[in-house]
Amino acid sequence: MPNKYQLKHKQLIEAAGGVVEYDLVTKTGVLITKKSRITAAAKTLFDTMNIDTERPEYEQHAEFNSRITYLSFKDKKGDSSLFNKRMIDEYEHRSVYNDEYVTFLIAGCALETELEFVAHNEATVARLTSSKTKAQDQPLFKLLKTKNYHNFRDTQEQIINNVEQEKKHFEYDDIRANPSTNEAFNVLNLANKVVSFTITMSVKNWHKTLIGRLSHEGVESDMLEIVEEIARQLKAHYPIFFKTVEEYYAMGNGAKYLGD
């Protein structure tokens, strides 16, 4: 029987759009949980300085950041969609947008994949503890998608079942007599043990991440599944700033150093 922590983890993953079958995660949940907002005082200021406040808020503040450099504020209000498009596409001047931060919930990915995200020193992360905690006494496991997924799924499930059976070697009648028991099992568990975390970066650093990670060379399948969904959601929320998944795949890793 699943314990209360596993049930809560399933609930979290499914609420974020993931899919859980028993103790197996077949789709990771990806959900934007927070974005930057301008203040009421900023809105008044932008109106005073003829910033186009009909544009999305991140574009408004980017226009303000751009124009304050040379005090190039307009004499009257007008549409700034072309201005923003030129800043991004023509001048590659993404730094003026870099005060816009986005937080994603990544719910139900493999522990190994989380480590790849945590490696971004630009990011702020809040994560599910994965070792000395009752929250992971009954972990879920991420099924990795491969070209031969349907054949390989049975193999993955068998490996997971074998490890679950080995847990009996770590069980004692009185856990208080050996409080490190659950920690030892959790540390020795499979790397596709499921974790969830939130990760926050600026839009410029998300853009760089997408360039570097959306590649058919050397990027893990679990990472690609998640980053493609991140790219789709960022494109929907920031259409002028982010590219399509296909465009990122075509860019090449070196492009992430442009537009600093």
matplotlib code that plots the C-alpha trace (Angstrom):
import matplotlib.pyplot as plt

x = [0.0, 1.3, 2.1, 0.8, 4.0, 3.8, 0.1, 0.9, 3.8, 1.4, -1.1, 1.6, 2.8, -0.7, -1.7, 1.4, 0.2, 2.2, 1.0, 1.5, 0.6, 0.8, 4.4, 5.7, 5.8, 5.3, 5.1, 6.8, 4.6, 5.9, 4.1, 4.9, 4.3, 5.5, 6.4, 7.6, 5.1, 5.4, 4.1, 1.2, 3.7, 5.7, 2.5, 1.9, 5.5, 5.4, 2.3, 4.1, 7.1, 5.0, 6.0, 3.6, 1.6, -0.6, 2.2, 2.9, 4.5, 7.9, 8.0, 7.0, 9.8, 12.3, 11.3, 11.8, 15.2, 16.2, 15.1, 16.5, 20.0, 19.9, 16.7, 15.2, 11.6, 8.9, 7.1, 3.8, 2.4, 2.6, 2.8, 6.2, 5.9, 8.3, 10.7, 10.8, 11.1, 14.2, 15.8, 15.5, 15.9, 18.0, 20.2, 20.2, 20.0, 18.3, 19.9, 17.2, 14.7, 16.8, 14.9, 12.0, 12.2, 10.2, 9.7, 8.9, 7.7, 9.3, 7.2, 8.2, 11.5, 14.4, 16.9, 19.7, 17.8, 17.3, 21.1, 21.5, 19.1, 20.8, 24.1, 22.9, 24.6, 22.2, 19.2, 17.5, 16.1, 13.8, 13.7, 12.3, 14.8, 15.8, 17.7, 17.3, 13.5, 10.3, 9.1, 11.1, 10.6, 8.2, 9.6, 8.1, 10.2, 10.4, 10.2, 12.7, 11.5, 13.7, 13.3, 12.4, 10.3, 7.6, 10.1, 12.4, 9.5, 9.2, 13.0, 12.8, 9.9, 11.7, 14.8, 12.6, 10.8, 14.1, 15.3, 12.0, 12.4, 15.9, 14.4, 13.7, 17.4, 17.0, 13.9, 14.0, 11.2, 12.1, 13.4, 14.4, 17.2, 18.8, 17.6, 20.0, 18.1, 15.9, 18.7, 20.9, 18.2, 17.3, 20.9, 21.4, 18.2, 18.0, 18.9, 15.5, 13.9, 11.4, 11.9, 10.2, 11.6, 11.0, 13.6, 13.8, 15.9, 15.7, 14.3, 17.7, 19.1, 16.1, 16.8, 20.4, 19.3, 17.0, 19.7, 22.2, 19.7, 17.6, 20.1, 20.1, 23.7, 24.6, 21.4, 19.5, 16.0, 14.4, 15.9, 14.7, 11.2, 11.1, 12.9, 10.7, 7.7, 9.4, 10.2, 6.5, 5.2, 7.8, 6.9, 3.2, 3.9, 6.6, 6.0, 8.2, 11.2, 11.4, 11.7, 9.9, 11.2, 12.3, 14.1, 16.1, 17.1, 18.5, 20.4, 23.5, 25.1, 27.3, 24.4, 23.8, 26.7, 25.1, 23.0, 24.8]
y = [0.0, 3.5, 5.7, 9.2, 10.8, 8.7, 9.7, 13.4, 13.1, 11.5, 14.3, 16.9, 15.4, 15.0, 18.5, 19.7, 17.8, 14.6, 11.0, 8.4, 4.7, 2.9, 3.8, 4.6, 8.1, 8.0, 11.8, 14.5, 17.5, 20.9, 24.0, 27.7, 28.7, 32.3, 35.2, 38.8, 41.6, 45.4, 47.5, 49.9, 52.7, 51.5, 51.5, 55.1, 55.9, 54.1, 56.1, 59.3, 58.4, 57.2, 53.5, 51.3, 49.9, 47.9, 45.4, 42.5, 43.6, 42.1, 44.1, 47.3, 47.0, 46.0, 49.1, 51.2, 49.6, 50.3, 53.9, 55.0, 54.3, 57.3, 59.0, 58.1, 58.2, 58.9, 62.3, 60.5, 57.0, 54.5, 50.8, 49.4, 45.9, 46.6, 48.2, 45.1, 42.8, 44.7, 44.7, 40.9, 39.7, 42.5, 43.7, 40.5, 42.8, 40.4, 41.9, 44.6, 41.7, 40.0, 41.3, 39.0, 35.8, 32.6, 29.7, 26.2, 23.3, 20.1, 17.4, 13.7, 13.6, 11.2, 12.2, 12.1, 14.7, 17.0, 17.0, 18.4, 21.2, 21.9, 22.3, 25.7, 28.2, 30.9, 29.1, 29.1, 25.6, 24.3, 20.5, 17.4, 15.9, 12.5, 10.6, 11.0, 11.5, 9.5, 11.3, 8.9, 5.7, 4.6, 6.5, 6.7, 5.8, 7.6, 5.4, 6.6, 7.0, 5.4, 4.5, 0.9, 2.2, -0.5, -3.3, -1.6, -0.7, -4.3, -4.3, -1.1, -2.4, -5.6, -3.7, -1.5, -4.5, -6.1, -3.1, -2.8, -6.4, -5.7, -3.2, -6.0, -6.1, -2.6, -3.2, -3.6, -4.2, -1.0, 1.7, 3.8, 1.2, 2.1, 5.5, 5.5, 2.5, 4.5, 6.9, 4.0, 2.5, 5.9, 6.6, 3.1, 3.4, 3.8, 7.0, 7.2, 7.6, 10.4, 13.8, 17.2, 20.7, 24.3, 26.2, 29.9, 31.7, 35.0, 34.8, 35.3, 32.4, 30.2, 31.2, 30.0, 26.8, 26.0, 26.6, 24.3, 21.6, 21.3, 19.3, 15.8, 15.3, 14.3, 15.3, 12.8, 11.7, 12.6, 16.1, 16.6, 15.6, 18.2, 21.0, 20.7, 21.3, 24.2, 25.8, 25.4, 27.1, 29.9, 30.5, 30.7, 33.2, 35.2, 34.9, 37.7, 36.6, 32.8, 30.7, 27.5, 24.0, 23.4, 26.7, 26.0, 22.5, 24.3, 27.0, 25.1, 25.3, 28.3, 30.6, 30.7, 33.1, 35.7, 38.6, 39.1]
z = [0.0, -0.9, 2.2, 2.5, 1.1, -2.1, -2.5, -2.1, -4.6, -7.1, -6.5, -7.0, -10.3, -11.7, -10.8, -12.8, -15.8, -15.3, -15.6, -12.9, -13.2, -9.8, -8.7, -12.3, -13.8, -17.5, -18.0, -16.0, -14.9, -16.0, -14.8, -14.5, -10.9, -10.8, -13.1, -12.4, -12.1, -12.4, -9.5, -9.7, -9.2, -12.2, -14.3, -13.5, -14.2, -17.6, -18.5, -17.7, -19.7, -22.7, -22.4, -24.4, -21.5, -23.9, -24.4, -22.0, -18.7, -19.4, -22.7, -20.9, -18.4, -21.1, -23.1, -20.0, -19.4, -23.0, -23.1, -19.8, -21.1, -23.4, -22.1, -25.5, -24.2, -26.8, -26.9, -27.1, -26.7, -29.5, -30.3, -29.3, -30.7, -33.5, -31.0, -28.9, -31.8, -33.1, -29.7, -29.6, -33.2, -34.8, -31.9, -29.8, -26.8, -24.3, -21.2, -20.9, -20.4, -17.8, -14.8, -15.8, -13.8, -14.3, -11.9, -13.1, -11.1, -12.5, -10.9, -11.3, -13.1, -12.5, -9.8, -12.4, -14.5, -11.5, -11.0, -14.5, -13.7, -10.4, -12.2, -13.6, -11.2, -12.5, -11.0, -7.7, -6.8, -4.0, -4.1, -2.5, -0.2, -1.5, 1.2, 5.0, 4.9, 5.2, 2.1, -0.1, 1.8, -1.0, -4.0, -7.5, -10.5, -13.9, -17.0, -19.5, -23.1, -25.7, -29.4, -28.2, -25.3, -25.4, -25.4, -22.9, -20.5, -19.3, -18.7, -16.7, -14.6, -13.8, -12.6, -10.4, -9.0, -8.2, -6.3, -4.4, -3.3, -1.9, 0.5, 2.9, 3.8, 5.2, 7.3, 11.0, 13.6, 15.3, 13.0, 16.0, 16.7, 13.4, 12.2, 9.2, 7.6, 5.3, 4.4, 3.3, 1.1, -0.4, -1.3, -2.8, -4.9, -8.6, -10.3, -12.0, -8.5, -8.9, -7.4, -7.8, -7.6, -8.5, -10.5, -11.1, -13.7, -15.7, -19.2, -20.7, -18.8, -19.7, -23.3, -23.0, -21.3, -24.2, -26.7, -24.9, -23.9, -27.1, -29.0, -30.5, -29.4, -25.9, -24.1, -22.0, -23.2, -19.9, -20.1, -23.6, -22.7, -20.0, -21.8, -24.9, -22.7, -20.9, -24.3, -25.4, -22.3, -22.4, -26.1, -25.2, -22.3, -24.0, -27.7, -28.8, -26.7, -27.1, -30.2, -31.1, -30.2, -33.7, -34.0, -30.8, -32.1, -35.2, -33.4, -32.2, -28.8, -29.6, -30.0, -26.3, -26.0, -28.2, -27.0, -23.6]

ax = plt.figure().add_subplot(projection="3d")
ax.plot(x, y, z, "-o")
ax.set_aspect("equal")
plt.show()
